[in-house]
Amino acid sequence: MAYLHFILKNARFLGFGALLTFFGNFGQTYYIALFSAPIRAEFGLSHGDFGLLYAVATIASAACLVWAGRKIDDVDLRVYVSAACTVYALACFLLSAAGGSAYMLVAALFLLRMTGQGLMGHSAMTSMARYFTEQRGKAMSIAALGHPIGEAVLPSIAIMMLSAYGWRPTWQITGAIIAAILIPGILLLLRGHGERHRRHTESLKNASRDAHAEQRQWTRANVIRDPAFYCVLPCALAAPLILTGFFFHQVHLAESKGWSLAWMASCFIGYAATTVIGSLVTGALVDRFGAIRILPWYLLPLGGGLGTLILFEHAGAAMVYLVAAGATTGASSVTLTATWAEIYGTAHIGAIRALVSACMVFSTALAPAIMGWGIDRGVSMETIALVCVVYLGLCIALVIGALSRLKGRRTRIDAP
């Protein structure tokens, strides 16, 4: 009932966040990877070659995201998101028009990654963290639902469109949908946002009169010099890094295990379902206990899912792996942004989250290239999964070691 009442009270703004996260799926690795085979065939690329080009585009997008992401602190949200969505649509059209040269392909991937992977989710989650305080966890969990809904329905649709029309027309249709539905939709849902922002600005001014307020609102420069940031960061990057690599090479994973691509696509329904459950449950827990207390444990399901890939060949292992990965993904969508808000406040949350998002995008650039390099040299997916499990264990240990310092920060949550 608490969720239902909250949704009804804030339906339009929560819908804005969910719409952005849903449409952001077109720029996610798992979706682009569905077109990997025809793109590689047309451009004459190996797994490693395509992974390298994808890494270059993603790294470049990460560098730009540090600048573009912080602008959400300074620019009207309606203008900011409309501009980002316009570039997003153009990126889809550019990919559909990429010729024989790899340069246009890289440029299109760069724009897709910066907007779809970066700015869509960044705009949604930064907005939820900024304009909600007491129920921040619920707001982020609801806004994040667009991700799993897209993950549940888009792979099957993409495969059908790919079979019926080919990869270029599919991306043309995607760009048209973004232009015709997403941009008008966000402008409709953000009607009256000026008053919401005015109330938020006024609350920050009131908080600044508190003698301790300056301690609660960290700038990005302060964050970079904070040792605690580097204890949390590897934990924040772990799930996106690992899942990006596995999703990018999901076709090879299916082939090596003897699973059909259609079966893998259908397993994303399970991934989406547990992402929803994980997000909603975690949102309530964050509001009750705080994100910092939950942070060390959200990676455990992913570790279990990877363990399943290591030990089993049966097709059911694909569902177990994706269901477990979904639980971690759902929890991360809420826990991480809430953690930054709890530790550093919300006055500069856009700049802080842009920094983290850039690090995340940079890390996700490395995974496809490194895994592709290993695959080209005969490294099994089971071995790659084992390395990832070890990394998860190290991340959890690092955060546990920093818990006492982080819990002390939670008493300094922003006042608004």
C-alpha positions in Angstrom: 0.0 0.0 0.0 2.9 2.4 0.7 4.2 1.9 -2.8 0.8 2.3 -4.4 0.0 5.5 -2.4 3.5 6.9 -3.3 3.0 6.1 -7.0 -0.4 7.7 -7.2 0.9 10.8 -5.5 3.9 11.2 -7.8 2.8 9.4 -10.9 4.0 11.8 -13.6 7.5 12.3 -12.3 8.0 8.6 -11.5 6.7 7.9 -15.0 9.2 10.3 -16.5 12.0 8.3 -14.8 10.7 5.0 -15.9 10.2 6.2 -19.5 13.8 7.2 -19.6 15.2 4.0 -18.2 13.0 2.0 -20.6 14.2 3.8 -23.7 17.7 3.7 -22.4 17.8 0.0 -23.2 18.4 0.7 -26.9 21.9 1.9 -25.9 22.7 -1.0 -23.5 25.2 -3.6 -24.4 22.8 -6.5 -24.3 20.6 -4.9 -26.9 23.4 -3.8 -29.2 24.9 -7.3 -28.9 21.9 -8.8 -30.5 23.0 -7.1 -33.8 26.6 -8.2 -33.3 26.6 -11.1 -35.8 25.3 -9.1 -38.9 27.4 -6.1 -38.0 30.5 -8.2 -37.7 29.7 -10.0 -40.9 29.1 -6.8 -42.9 32.2 -5.1 -41.6 34.4 -8.2 -41.6 35.1 -8.1 -37.9 36.1 -10.8 -35.4 34.8 -11.0 -31.9 37.9 -9.3 -30.7 37.8 -6.6 -33.4 34.2 -5.7 -32.7 35.0 -5.7 -29.0 37.9 -3.3 -29.5 35.8 -0.9 -31.6 33.0 -1.1 -29.0 35.6 -0.4 -26.3 36.9 2.7 -28.1 33.4 4.1 -28.6 32.5 3.4 -25.0 35.7 4.9 -23.5 35.2 8.1 -25.6 31.6 8.3 -24.3 32.8 7.9 -20.7 35.2 10.8 -21.1 32.4 13.0 -22.5 29.9 11.8 -19.9 32.0 13.5 -17.1 31.2 16.8 -18.7 27.8 16.1 -20.1 26.5 14.4 -17.0 27.3 17.3 -14.6 25.3 19.7 -16.8 22.1 18.3 -15.2 23.0 20.3 -12.1 23.0 23.6 -14.1 20.5 23.2 -17.0 16.7 23.0 -16.7 15.8 19.3 -16.6 13.3 19.6 -19.5 15.9 21.2 -21.8 18.6 18.8 -20.7 16.7 15.6 -21.3 15.1 16.8 -24.6 18.6 17.6 -26.0 19.9 14.2 -24.8 17.0 12.4 -26.4 17.5 14.2 -29.7 21.1 13.1 -29.9 20.0 9.6 -29.0 17.6 9.5 -32.0 20.3 10.8 -34.3 22.7 8.1 -33.0 20.2 5.4 -34.1 19.9 6.9 -37.6 23.7 7.2 -37.8 24.2 3.5 -37.0 21.6 2.5 -39.6 23.5 4.5 -42.2 27.0 3.3 -41.3 28.8 2.5 -44.5 31.8 0.2 -45.1 34.1 2.3 -43.0 34.4 1.5 -39.3 34.7 5.2 -38.5 31.0 5.9 -38.8 30.2 2.7 -36.9 32.4 3.8 -34.0 30.8 7.3 -34.1 27.3 5.8 -33.9 28.3 3.5 -31.1 29.9 6.4 -29.2 26.6 8.4 -29.3 24.5 5.4 -28.5 26.6 4.6 -25.4 26.8 8.2 -24.2 23.0 8.8 -24.5 21.4 5.4 -24.0 23.9 3.8 -21.6 24.8 7.0 -20.0 22.5 10.0 -20.0 19.1 8.2 -20.0 19.7 6.4 -16.8 21.8 9.2 -15.4 19.0 11.7 -15.9 16.4 9.4 -14.4 18.2 8.3 -11.3 19.8 11.7 -10.6 16.4 13.3 -10.8 14.9 10.8 -8.4 17.8 11.2 -5.9 17.6 15.0 -6.1 13.9 15.6 -5.7 13.0 12.8 -3.3 14.5 12.5 0.2 12.5 10.5 2.7 11.3 8.1 0.1 14.3 8.2 -2.2 14.6 4.4 -2.3 11.1 3.9 -3.5 11.4 6.6 -6.1 14.6 5.2 -7.6 13.2 1.6 -7.5 10.1 2.6 -9.4 12.0 4.8 -12.0 14.4 1.9 -12.5 11.6 -0.4 -13.6 12.0 0.7 -17.1 15.2 -1.2 -17.4 13.8 -4.7 -16.6 10.6 -4.1 -18.6 12.7 -3.3 -21.6 15.0 -6.3 -21.0 11.9 -8.5 -20.8 10.3 -7.4 -24.1 12.9 -5.8 -26.3 15.3 -8.8 -27.1 12.5 -10.9 -28.6 11.1 -7.9 -30.5 14.6 -7.1 -31.8 15.2 -10.6 -33.0 11.9 -10.7 -34.8 12.6 -7.3 -36.5 16.1 -8.4 -37.3 14.8 -11.5 -39.0 12.0 -9.6 -40.8 13.7 -6.4 -41.9 17.5 -6.6 -41.2 19.6 -4.7 -38.8 19.7 -1.3 -40.6 15.9 -0.8 -40.9 15.5 -1.9 -37.3 17.7 0.9 -36.1 15.9 3.4 -38.3 12.6 2.4 -36.7 14.2 2.7 -33.3 15.3 6.3 -34.0 11.9 7.2 -35.2 10.3 5.8 -32.1 12.6 7.8 -29.9 11.8 11.0 -31.8 8.0 10.4 -32.0 7.3 8.9 -28.5 10.1 9.6 -26.1 10.7 13.3 -26.6 7.0 14.3 -26.5 6.4 11.9 -23.6 9.0 13.4 -21.3 7.8 16.9 -22.0 4.3 15.9 -21.1 5.4 14.2 -17.9 7.6 17.1 -16.8 4.7 19.6 -17.0 4.9 21.7 -13.8 8.5 20.7 -13.1 9.5 24.3 -12.5 7.5 24.4 -9.3 9.1 21.2 -8.1 12.6 22.6 -8.8 11.7 25.8 -7.0 10.7 23.9 -3.9 13.9 21.9 -4.0 16.0 25.0 -4.4 14.3 26.6 -1.5 14.9 23.6 0.7 18.6 23.7 -0.1 18.7 27.4 0.8 17.0 26.6 4.1 19.4 23.8 4.8 22.4 26.0 4.1 21.5 28.1 7.1 22.3 25.1 9.2 25.8 25.5 10.7 26.7 22.0 9.5 25.2 22.2 6.0 28.4 22.7 4.2 29.7 19.4 5.5 26.7 17.6 4.0 27.0 18.9 0.4 30.2 17.6 -1.2 31.5 18.8 -4.5 33.0 16.4 -7.1 36.4 17.8 -6.3 35.9 16.9 -2.6 34.7 13.4 -3.6 37.8 12.7 -5.7 39.9 13.3 -2.6 37.8 11.1 -0.3 39.4 7.7 0.4 36.0 6.2 1.1 35.0 6.8 -2.5 37.6 4.4 -3.7 36.4 1.7 -1.3 32.9 1.9 -2.7 33.7 2.4 -6.4 34.9 -1.1 -7.2 31.7 -2.5 -5.7 29.7 0.0 -7.8 31.5 -1.0 -11.0 31.5 -4.8 -10.5 28.0 -5.7 -11.8 28.0 -3.4 -14.8 31.5 -4.5 -15.8 30.8 -8.3 -15.5 27.3 -8.3 -17.0 28.3 -6.0 -19.9 31.0 -8.5 -20.9 28.7 -11.5 -20.6 25.8 -9.8 -22.4 28.1 -8.6 -25.2 29.3 -12.1 -25.8 25.9 -13.8 -25.1 25.8 -15.3 -28.5 29.2 -17.0 -28.0 28.1 -18.1 -24.5 25.0 -19.7 -25.9 27.0 -21.4 -28.7 29.7 -22.7 -26.2 27.0 -24.2 -24.0 24.8 -25.5 -26.8 21.9 -23.2 -26.0 19.8 -21.5 -28.7 19.8 -17.8 -29.0 16.0 -17.8 -28.8 16.2 -19.6 -25.5 18.7 -17.0 -24.2 16.4 -14.2 -25.3 13.5 -15.8 -23.4 15.6 -16.2 -20.3 15.8 -12.4 -20.1 12.2 -12.5 -19.0 13.4 -14.2 -15.8 16.2 -11.6 -15.6 13.7 -8.8 -15.9 11.3 -10.3 -13.3 14.0 -10.6 -10.6 15.3 -7.1 -11.5 11.8 -5.7 -10.7 11.6 -7.7 -7.5 15.1 -6.8 -6.5 14.5 -3.1 -7.2 11.2 -2.8 -5.3 12.4 -4.8 -2.3 15.7 -2.9 -2.2 13.9 0.4 -2.4 11.9 -0.3 0.7 15.0 -1.6 2.5 17.0 1.5 1.6 14.2 3.8 3.0 14.2 1.8 6.2 17.8 0.9 6.8 19.9 3.1 4.5 21.8 2.1 1.4 25.1 1.9 3.1 24.0 -1.1 5.2 22.9 -3.0 2.1 25.8 -2.1 -0.1 28.2 -5.0 0.6 25.6 -7.7 0.0 23.9 -6.8 -3.3 26.6 -8.6 -5.3 26.0 -12.0 -3.8 23.3 -13.2 -6.2 25.4 -12.4 -9.2 28.2 -14.5 -7.7 25.9 -17.4 -7.4 24.6 -17.0 -10.9 28.2 -17.0 -12.3 28.9 -20.1 -10.2 26.0 -21.8 -12.0 27.7 -21.1 -15.4 30.9 -22.6 -14.1 29.4 -25.8 -12.9 26.5 -26.7 -15.3 25.9 -27.1 -19.0 22.2 -27.7 -18.9 20.0 -25.1 -20.6 18.3 -24.4 -17.2 21.6 -22.9 -16.1 21.0 -19.9 -18.4 17.8 -19.1 -16.6 19.4 -19.5 -13.1 22.3 -17.3 -14.1 20.1 -14.5 -15.5 17.6 -14.7 -12.6 20.4 -14.3 -10.1 22.0 -11.5 -12.2 18.6 -9.7 -12.3 18.4 -9.7 -8.5 21.8 -7.9 -8.3 20.9 -5.5 -11.1 17.6 -4.5 -9.4 19.4 -3.9 -6.1 22.2 -2.0 -7.7 19.9 0.5 -9.5 18.6 1.7 -6.2 21.5 1.1 -3.8 24.3 2.8 -5.6 22.7 6.2 -6.3 21.2 6.2 -2.8 24.6 5.5 -1.4 26.2 8.5 -3.1 23.3 10.7 -1.9 23.7 9.5 1.7 27.4 10.0 1.8 27.8 13.2 -0.2 24.3 14.9 -0.3 22.3 16.0 -3.3 23.4 19.6 -4.1 26.1 18.2 -6.5 24.6 14.8 -7.1 24.6 15.2 -10.9 28.3 15.9 -11.1 29.1 13.1 -8.6 27.0 10.6 -10.3 28.4 11.7 -13.7 31.8 10.9 -12.4 30.7 7.4 -11.3 28.8 6.8 -14.5 31.8 7.7 -16.5 33.9 5.2 -14.5 31.2 2.7 -15.0 31.0 3.3 -18.8 34.8 3.1 -19.0 34.8 -0.2 -17.1 32.1 -1.6 -19.3 34.2 -0.7 -22.3 37.0 -2.9 -21.1 34.9 -6.1 -20.5 33.9 -6.8 -24.1 37.4 -6.2 -25.4 39.1 -8.2 -22.8 36.6 -11.1 -23.0 36.7 -11.0 -26.8 40.5 -11.1 -26.7 40.3 -14.2 -24.4 37.6 -15.9 -26.5 39.7 -15.4 -29.6 42.6 -17.2 -27.8 40.5 -20.1 -26.6 39.7 -19.0 -23.0 36.4 -20.7 -21.9 33.4 -18.8 -20.6 33.7 -20.9 -17.4 37.2 -19.6 -16.8 36.1 -16.0 -17.4 33.2 -16.6 -14.9 35.5 -17.9 -12.3 37.8 -14.8 -12.5 34.7 -12.7 -12.1 33.6 -14.5 -9.0 37.0 -13.9 -7.4 36.7 -10.2 -8.3 33.2 -10.0 -6.7 34.7 -11.5 -3.5 37.4 -8.9 -3.4 34.9 -6.0 -3.9 32.7 -7.3 -1.0 35.7 -7.6 1.3 36.8 -4.0 0.5 33.4 -2.5 1.3 33.0 -4.5 4.5 36.4 -3.1 5.6 35.1 0.4 5.0 31.7 0.0 6.6 32.5 1.7 9.9 33.6 4.9 8.1 30.6 4.8 5.7 28.0 4.3 8.5 29.4 7.4 10.2 28.7 9.4 7.1 25.0 8.5 7.1 24.3 10.8 10.0 25.1 13.6 7.6 22.4 13.1 5.0 21.3 16.2 3.2 18.5 18.1 5.0 16.0 18.8 2.2 
